[in-house]
Amino acid sequence: MQDHLKFLATVEEEELIVNSFRAYNFRLDFSKRNPDYLKLIPQVGGVYFIAGRNSKLLKAYVGKTNCLQRRITDYHRSFQVHCPND
């Protein structure tokens, strides 16, 4: 088997992976401290993707958490020790 092909999923594996996830879409507004939508974010673990535009620069971030609601709430704090460049 060619090395680059060993990481490809079969159709069955891909379907299993896709069906194992649930997508949530939220429009985040980091200019607000405690927006109402934070209560709508489920308290479940998962992988999250945040993308935003600042002037002409597009920033993207992917992370993993045990609680989406808590993690997104953390991003609304004015100072984050773990993200000094944000």
N, C-alpha and C positions, 0 to 999 in steps of 0.2 A: 504494500500500500504506500502511496506517495505521502510524504510527511505532512503536506498541507491539507490532505484530505482526512486525516485521522481525527480532526477536530470538528468535522461537519456532522450534523445530526441527521438521522434518517427522517423521513416524513413522519413516521410514527412518533419518534422521539421529540421532534419539533412540536407536534400537536400536543403531546403530553406536557411539555414545558409551557406552551402558550396557555393551556387550560389550567395550569397550576397558579397563575397569577390573576389578580384583579386590579384593574387600572382605576385610579382616582385622579381627577383633573381639578385643580384649584388655581384660580388666578390670585397670586399672592401680592400683597401690597406692603412692602417693608417700611414704608413711610409712616405706618400706623403702629403704635405700640401693642395694643391688644384688640385686633379687629375681631368682629363677630364670627367670621368664617373659621376661626381656630377651633371653635366648638364642633364644627361639622367634620373636621378631620378625624378619621377613625383612630382608635387607640390600638393599633395592630402593628406588628413588625413588618419590615419590608425594605425594599430598595427604592430610593427616590431620585428624581432627576429635576433639577432646577435650572432654568435658563432665563437669562435676562439681558437686556440691552442697556448699556450706559454710553450715551452719545453714539459713537460709531463702533464701539467695542461690544461684541457679544460674549458673555460669560456663561459657562455651563458648569454644573457641578453634579456629581453622582455620589450618593452616599448610601449607607446601610444603617438601619436602626431597629431597635426592639419596640419602639413606640413612635409612630409617625406624628401624632399630635404633639407629643412632648418635644420632638426634634424640631418641627416647624415652628413651634412656639419659641424654642431657643433662638432661632434665627431672627426673631423680632426684638431681641434684646439689643440695646445700643452698643454694648461692649461684649465681645466674645473672645475669651482667652484662647480658644482653639482655632480661631480664624482672624488673626490680627490684621490681615491684609484685605478683608472684605469691607 
